[in-house]
Amino acid sequence: MLAVLAVFAFYVNRGIVIKGLYMDDLYMWSCYGEQSFTEFVFPIGTSARFRPVYWLATWLQMAIIGNHVHLFAAFNIVCNLLLAWSVYYIVTRMTDSIFLSFAVSAAFLASRFAYYQIGQALGLMETLAQFFALWMLYELWRFMRAELCFLPEEEKEKAGQESARPLYRLPQLQLSSSPEGSYLLALLFYLLLVFTHERYIVLVPLFYLVLIVRLLRRNRAYRKADVRSFRRLWIWPAALLVFVIAVRRLATGRTVPAGTGGTLVTETFQLRQCLRFVLSQLLYLAGVNDGPEHLCGLPWEATPANIKSLVKVSVLCLVLIITGFLALLLKECRSRRQGGGAAERLYMHLADCLLFGGFIGACIACSSVTIRVEMRWIYVSYTAMLIFAAYMTDQAGRGLLRGQAQALQADPDREPPAGRAGGVFRGFLYGLFGLYCALSIAVSIFYRGYFDRLYFWPNQLRMNSLAEQTVEAHGTEYVLDSDVYILENTYDMSRFYADTFFKTFDPQRTAENNRVIFAENIEEVRQQADPSRHCIVLREVPENNAYEEVPLF
């Protein structure tokens, strides 16, 4: 299955290419080429953001790729694939189902929200942040369920098989063998997360949520013991938050994270706009592109009717899955006084809902406080929603099977078809989830066809074409010793781009013998051209977002 996911990752992203660096990518490369390691990874007082974990990863990324710019997209695909494998592992641990794990991972890889993670070198930031966020969520989930410590002894054996099933189909990746270890790992992932992207600082209440969940279920004597033994666990999240804020204050001079596009959240925040962006993200999660064309590619109102129908059917599948899960909660609620772990399972299901709901809600909230909603910010909440939907599918299917098994045990004379009915219902739910993921993949692949309308894509295509017409057509050594003339410059290439673009292809990172010169027409080039140097003349082709070479004579 993991090999199939690898093939699918490269197939679904086959049309995304990076041949030349542009915008933030080129600026980041220039910092990498001109600053020392310490200045690049730990800038103090020179940036509005402090992301040392991401900048360290970027430094390693650029050191590995070097002047082979065309490998950035492949590098990003591999990173996204590793993240998909992590998602596969997490879902398998939570559901013990290869089918659900594969469906979630495939839908994750195909998602249209991955456009930035693959299409820009800086997409590594979103991939890293999502990796740390999901692993933090998983370790908190493990801590909340660990050891069933609040169960009466006589119920542990009965409920343990349902709440802490072992993993059979994957090697055991046991990062921690104790509840405290899981909690500490979650804190570590949180620290790495906020120093990858500061907006996730809002996730700190989840640590107190899982502590409260564990504490409330214990009896009074156990609660006192919990408070004493886990006192440091109550202190560490707050201490870590203070540490993060202090470091950010020291490094950037600000406490509140900066907004997008050079804005400040404190200056641009509006409650009505924030609520509108929350609604917009919820619609995105449902499959509706609720945004302008330059941010989503194709708005919902311009989407063909057949694609809208697929989205509506996928939403119906999700609603039916949620209905099945709610039916399970109702069943456990009615059975909680009869023993057999029903009360415990109900409590754990409600706690899981709070954890996943809190995580998704916090991710949506922290992405709604600035001046716009970009689809890349929704990727992490979308993935968490997929994982939670797989969890609900598995639990609802197992819940009915459990009920049928208990009925047969209580009444041995009962006809066995009742048990088979439970299996059919479970298969129906799995089929619904598979259909939901298949439809989501189909819709995402359709929307991927409109990536070229996204705000940065046309300029990225132009930089790709510039690299094709120069480095690919003539060779790196030839171009680095040439004068490259660009006629008219209606693309408004800045002097920074002109002076930096070809440095990325030079192993020495200087391109000192290369010059980019703007000219009005070919006659001006003929008058200025140095006959002792190589000369490449390019004309813009705006309708294709490209360049084409024209002969000098």
N, C-alpha and C positions, 0 to 999 in steps of 0.2 A: 504493500500500500504506500509506503514512504517513497519508493521508487516511482510509482505512478504519479504521486503528487509532484515529484521533481520534474517529470516530463511535462505535466500539466502546467507547472509554474512557468517554464520556458515557453511553452506553446501559447498560453494566454497572453503573455507579455511580448510576443515576438515582434510586434509592430512598434515597440517603444525603443528608441535609439538615442544615445548620447554620443555625438561625434565631436562636438565642440562645446566648451563651457560658456555659460551665459549668466548674466545677472548675478544673483547671490552666489552661485557656484564659482563664477570667475573671481568675484571679490574674495571669497574664502580661499581660493587657490592662491591669490596674490598675497594674502596674509601668511599662508603656509610657506610661500617661497621667500618672503621678505623678513619674517619674524623668527626669533629663536623659539625653541620648543616651549620654554617657560612662558614667554610672551603670548604664544599662540594658545596654549592650554589654560593658562591662569592669568588672563588680562585683569589688571587691577586699575580701576578708574578710567579705563579707555573704552568701555562698552556698556550699553544699557542692560545687557543680559550677562548672566554668569552661568555657563553650561560646561564646566570642565570635563564631565564624563563624555558628553557628546563631542567636544573639541578634541579630546584625546582619541576617541574613535575615529574622528575625521582625519586627524594627523596620521594615524596608522593606515587609514584607507588610502590617503594620497601618497603615503610612502610606499605602500604595496603596489599601487597602480602606476605610479611614476608618470612618464610621459605617454602612456598608452591610454589616452582619453576614452577611446571606444570601449574600454572594459568597465567603465562606471556602471552602465546599465546592467551588465551581467553580474557585477558585484552586488548591486542592489537586489537583483532577482534572487541571488543565493541567500542574501540576508533575509529577504522576505520568506524564502523557502524554509530557512531555519526557524523562523517565527511560526510558520504554518506547522512544522513538525512539533513545536512546543504546544501549539493549540491542540494538535492530534493527541499528544501525550496527556494533556490536562483533561480533555473530554473523555479519553479512555479511562483515566483514573476515576473520574466522577460517575461514569455510566457503565464501564466494563463492556462497551460495545464498539467494535471496529467499524460497523456500518455508520453509526452516528458520528464517530470521530472523523471518518473519511469525508462524510457529507459536509460537516462543519468546515474542515480544512479546505476542501475544494471550493466551497462558497467564499471562504476567506480569501483564497488566492485570486479568484475571479473578480472580486469586488471592484467596482469602479472607484472606490475610495482609495485604491492603491496607486492612483495616477502619479502622485507626487513622490511617493516612496521609490518608484521605479524610474520615473522620468527626470529626476533631478539628482545630482550628486548629494545635495543636502537632504535628500529623502532618507538618508541613514538616520537622521535625527528622529523622525517619526517612527521608524522601525525600532530603534533602541527604546524609545519611550514606551511604545506599545508592548515590547518584550518585558520590560521591568514592571509595567502596570499590571499585565495579566498574571505574571508570576507572583506579584504581591497579592493580587486577589486570590490566587490559588492557595498560597501559604496561609492566608487568613482563613480561608474556607477549611483547610486542614486543621488549623488550630482550633477553630470553633467546633469541629466534630471530633477532635482527637480524644481517643480513649473512652469516649462516652462517660466521662468522669462523673456526670451528674445523674447517672442511672442507678436505681437500686440494683444491688448485686444480682438478685434473681432474674432481672430483666436484661442484663448485659448480653447474655448468650443469645437470647431471642432477637434482640434488636441489632446486635453487633453485625450480624450477617448482612443486614440491609443498609446500615449506616456506615460501615467501614469495610466494604468488600475488598479483597485483595486484587491485585492486578495480575492477570494470567497471560495476557498476550503481548506484553512488552517487558523489556528488562526493567527491573525495579530501580528507579531513580530516586533514591531515598536521601534527599539533601539534609533531612533532619529526622531523628528518631524519637523526638520528644515534643510535647506541645509547646514548651518554651522555645525550643529550637525553631519551630515553624514560625512563631511570633517574631523571633529575632531575625529570621530570614526575611520576613515581610518588611520589617523595619529597614533592613539593608537594601532591599529592592526599592523601598520608598526613597531612601537617601539617594540612591543612584538615579532614580526617576526624576526627582526635583532638580538634580544637577545635570539632567539631560534636557528637560523642559520644565520651566518654573510654573506653568499653569496647573500642574498636577499637585501642587502644594495643598489643594483643597481636599485631597483624599485622606488627610490625617484623621478625621472623625471615624473612619471605618475601623481604626484600631480600638477605639473605645466601644464601638458597636459590638465587636466580637467579644470583648471583655464583659460587657453587660449581658450579652446573650448567655455566656457560660455561667455568669454569677446568678442570674435570676432563677435559673432552673434548680440550683442547689437548695437544700434545706438550710435552716438558719445556722446550724452548727458548721456546716461545710462552707457557708458564705464567709464566716469569720476566718476560717482557715484559708480560704481563697484570697481574701484581702491581705492577709499576712504574707502568704507565700508568693503572691503575684503582685505585691506592692510595687516592685520596680517596673513591672509591665505597665502599670497605670501611669508611671512617671515618665518612662522613656519616650513615648510619642510627643508629649509636650516639650520635653527637653530637646528632642531632635528638631521639633518645629522652631524653637527658640534659636537653636544652633544654625539652622538653615537661614532664618531671617537675618541673624547677625552677620553671617558670612556674606549674604547678598547685600546687606547694607554697607559692609566694608568694601566690597568689590565694585558695586555699582552706584552707591550713594542713595539708593532707593529701597524702600521696603515693599511697596506694591509693584508687582511685575509690570513691565511695559506692555502696551498693546501691540497690535499688528500694524504694519505699514508705517512705523515710526511714530505712532500715537501713544498717548498715555491713557490707561484705563480710567484714572481719576478724572480726566478731562472729558472723555468721550462717553462714559457710561450713562445710559438712560434706561430706567426700569422697563418702560414700555417696549423699547427696542430689544432689550434682553429677553423679555417674555416672547416677543415675536420670533427671535432667533431660537429659543427653546422649542417652540412649535415647529419651526422650520426643520430642526434636527430630528424631531420625532417623525416628521413626514419623510425625511431622507431615510430613516431606519425602516420605514414601511415600504420603501421603494419608489417614493415620489421625489422627483428632482424639484425641490422648492427653492429655486434661486435664479438669479439672472444667468444668461447664457455664458458670460465670461467666467463664471464660477462653477457652473455645473455641466457645461457643454450643450445640453439640450433641456430647456425648461419643460415642466409637465404639460403646459398648455400646447406645446409644439410636438409632444410625443404622439406617435401613431396610435390609433385606437386598439390595434392588436396587442401592442406592448402594454398599454393601460390595462387591458383585460388580463394579461399575465400577472401584472402587479396585483390586481384585485383578487385573483385566484390565490396567489401566494399569501396575501393577507388573510384570506378566508382559512387557508390551511393553518396559519399561525393562531388564528382565533380558536379553531377547533382544538388545537393542541393545548392552548391555555384553558379552554373549557374542560378538557379531560383532566388537567392538573387540578383545577378548582373542584372538580367532582371528587378527586382523590382526597383533597383537604376536607371536604364535607364528610366523606366516608370515615376518615380518621377521627374527625371531630365527634361523630356519632359513636365511634367505637372506643373512645379514649378511656371510658370507665370500665371497660371489660378486660383491661390488661393486655398482655401480648405485645407491649411496646407501642401501641397505637398513639398514646398521649405523647410519648417521646418522639415518634416519627412526625407527628403533627407539629410539635414545637420546632424540630429541626427543619422541616419544610418551610415554616414561617420565617425562621431565622435565615435560611438560605435566600428567601425572597427579599428580606431586608438587606442582606449583604449585596446581592446582585443589583437590586433596585437602587441602593445607595451608591454603588460604584458607577452604574450607568448614569444616574441622575447627576452625580458630581462631575463626571466627565462632560456631560451635556452643559451643565451650568458654567463650568470654567471656560467653555468654548463659545459662550454666548454673551460675554461681557464686553467684547471689543466691537469694532465697527462693521464687521461682516462675518459670515459663516463660510469657511472653506471646507470642501468635502474631506480633505485629508484629516481634519480634526475629528471627524465622525467615525473614523476607522476603528478606533479602540472601543468606543461604545457599541458599534455594530458587532464587533467580534465578541464582546461580552454578552450581547443579546443572543447571538448564535449559540454560545456555550450554554447559556441559561435555558434557551429553548430546547436544546438537546437534553439537558438535565430534566426539564419538565416532561419531555416525551418519555424518557426512561423511567422516571418515577411513577408517572401515571400508568404506564404499561405494567410495571412490576406490582403496583398497588392492587390492581384487579386480580392479577395472578395470585398475589398473597391472600386476598380475600377468598378466592376459590379454593386455594389449598387449605385454608383454615376451615372452611365449610365442609370439605371432604373429610378432614381429620375429625371434626366434631360429629359428622354423620357418615360413617363408613358405608352405609347402604345407599348413599346418594349416587345417582348415575354419573359416570365420568365425563359425559359431554360438557358439563358445566366448566370443568377445568380447561377443556379445549376451547371453549368460548373465550376464556381469559386470554389464551394464546392468540386467538384471532384478533381480539381487541388490541393486544399489544402490537401485532403485526400491522394492524390498521393505523395505529399511531406512528409507527416507524415509517410506514408508507407515506403518511401525511408529511412527516418531516423530510423524507427524501424528496417528495414532490416540491415542498417549499424551497429546499436548497437548489433543486434543479431549475425551478422557475427563477429564483434569485440569480443563478448563474447566467441563464439566458438573458434576463433583463440587463444584467451588468455588462455582458459582452456586447449587447446592442448599444448601450450608452458609451462603451469604450470607443465605438466608432466615431464619436463626436469629441474626442479629446482635443482635436486640432482647433477647437473653438475656445479652449480654456485660455485664461489671460496670458500665460507665459509660453504657450505652445508655439504660436507663430514665430516668435523670436528664437525659440529653440530650434525650429526647423531652419531658420535662416543661418544660424550658427552651424548646424549640421551641414547645410549646403556649402557654406564657406569652407569648411574642412574638406568636404568632398572635392570641390573645385581646385583646391590647392594641395593639401597634404596627400590626399588619396590619388589625385590625378598626376602629380609631379614628384612625389616623394618628399620626405621630411627634410633631407639635406638640401635639396634644390630650393625649397620654399624658404628655409632659414637663411639662405644666401640670396634672396630675391627682393625686388621691390614689388609690392602688391598694390595695384591701383584699383580703386573702387569708384565707379562713375556715379555722379549725382548724389549718392548717399541719402536717398529719400527714407531709408530705414533709420536715419539719425544715429548712426554708430558714433559713440563718444570717443574722445581721444584715449580714455582709459581702456576701452575695448580694443582699439586699434593698437595700442602699445603692449597690451597684455595677452591678447588672444593666442598668438603664435608661440609665446613663451611656454605655454602648457605642453607643447609638442617637443620642446628642446630638453634633452637630458640634463643640460646645464642650467636650465630655467632662466636663460637670459635673452635668447634670440637677438643678440646684439647686431647681427648682420642683416636682420630683416627690418623692412620698413613698410608701413601701410600708409598710402598716400591717397587723399581724396581729390578727385578731378571732376570738372563739369562735363567734359566730353572727350572723345578719343583723340581729337586734334590737340587738345591741351596735353594729353599724355605723350603724344608723339614729339611734342616740342620739349617736354621736360625729361623724358626717359634717358637714362644713362646707358649708352650703348655697351659699356663695359660690364654691366650687371644683368642678371636674369630679370625678366619682367613678366608679370602676370597681370592681365587686365580683366576685371570682372564687371559685369553689368547686372543690375538688380532685375529680378523677375517677380514683381509684387503679387501677381495673381497666383503664383505657386509658393510664395514665401521662400524664395530661393535666389541663388546667383547663377550666372552662366559666364563662361569665359568667352571673350571676344578677341580676335586676332589684332595684334598691334599694327600690322601693315597688311 
